[in-house]
Amino acid sequence: MELLCPLNLPPYPFKITEQNGQYFLFDDLRKKTILITHEEWVRQHFIQYLTAQKQYPKTLIQLEGGLKLHGLAKRTDILVYNSSAEKILLVECKAPSVKITQKVFDQIARYNMVHRVPLLAVTNGLQHFFCRIDFTSQKYFFLDKLPDYEELR
């Protein structure tokens, strides 16, 4: 699969450079140039989708945050907070070639055992799944679309 392949997300005017056959992109949130991998390509598009289409404030988005799970260091792809510093959205990004399977849902569920976020998203850039967690009833509900930031306030 081509590295900069089209995704099932709107295209964005990224600042992309090429050096020695590798592509780099200026990450607007981290304010630095990063190597584009297949997964990073999806993550960058999804961040733009969150901020441009869904109006999630850039200042409330954390990328590749660390967590401890059963004594092991893990990293979440995207974690979004509200203005009260409460976690509201956890996103797991995969490369477009990675199928969204039960294993991927299990991964984000394990991460959410630590974070306890009410809204989850899983994407490979081509398919997107959104899920609301009701911790009281211990149930989850799939959503047709990701709520706008204003809907979560």
Secondary structure in CASP SS format (residue, H / E / C, confidence):
PFRMAT SS
TARGET T0000
AUTHOR 0000-0000-0000
METHOD secondary structure of the structure
MODEL  1
M C 1.00
E C 1.00
L C 1.00
L C 1.00
C C 1.00
P C 1.00
L C 1.00
N C 1.00
L C 1.00
P C 1.00
P C 1.00
Y C 1.00
P C 1.00
F C 1.00
K C 1.00
I E 1.00
T E 1.00
E E 1.00
Q E 1.00
N C 1.00
G C 1.00
Q E 1.00
Y E 1.00
F E 1.00
L E 1.00
F E 1.00
D E 1.00
D C 1.00
L C 1.00
R C 1.00
K C 1.00
K E 1.00
T E 1.00
I E 1.00
L E 1.00
I C 1.00
T C 1.00
H H 1.00
E H 1.00
E H 1.00
W H 1.00
V H 1.00
R H 1.00
Q H 1.00
H H 1.00
F H 1.00
I H 1.00
Q H 1.00
Y H 1.00
L H 1.00
T H 1.00
A H 1.00
Q H 1.00
K C 1.00
Q C 1.00
Y C 1.00
P C 1.00
K H 1.00
T H 1.00
L H 1.00
I E 1.00
Q E 1.00
L E 1.00
E E 1.00
G E 1.00
G E 1.00
L E 1.00
K E 1.00
L E 1.00
H C 1.00
G C 1.00
L E 1.00
A E 1.00
K E 1.00
R E 1.00
T E 1.00
D E 1.00
I E 1.00
L E 1.00
V E 1.00
Y E 1.00
N C 1.00
S C 1.00
S C 1.00
A C 1.00
E C 1.00
K E 1.00
I E 1.00
L E 1.00
L E 1.00
V E 1.00
E E 1.00
C E 1.00
K C 1.00
A C 1.00
P C 1.00
S C 1.00
V C 1.00
K C 1.00
I C 1.00
T C 1.00
Q H 1.00
K H 1.00
V H 1.00
F H 1.00
D H 1.00
Q H 1.00
I H 1.00
A H 1.00
R H 1.00
Y H 1.00
N H 1.00
M H 1.00
V H 1.00
H H 1.00
R C 1.00
V C 1.00
P C 1.00
L E 1.00
L E 1.00
A E 1.00
V E 1.00
T E 1.00
N C 1.00
G C 1.00
L C 1.00
Q C 1.00
H E 1.00
F E 1.00
F E 1.00
C E 1.00
R E 1.00
I E 1.00
D E 1.00
F C 1.00
T C 1.00
S C 1.00
Q C 1.00
K E 1.00
Y E 1.00
F E 1.00
F E 1.00
L E 1.00
D C 1.00
K C 1.00
L C 1.00
P C 1.00
D C 1.00
Y H 1.00
E H 1.00
E H 1.00
L H 1.00
R C 1.00
END
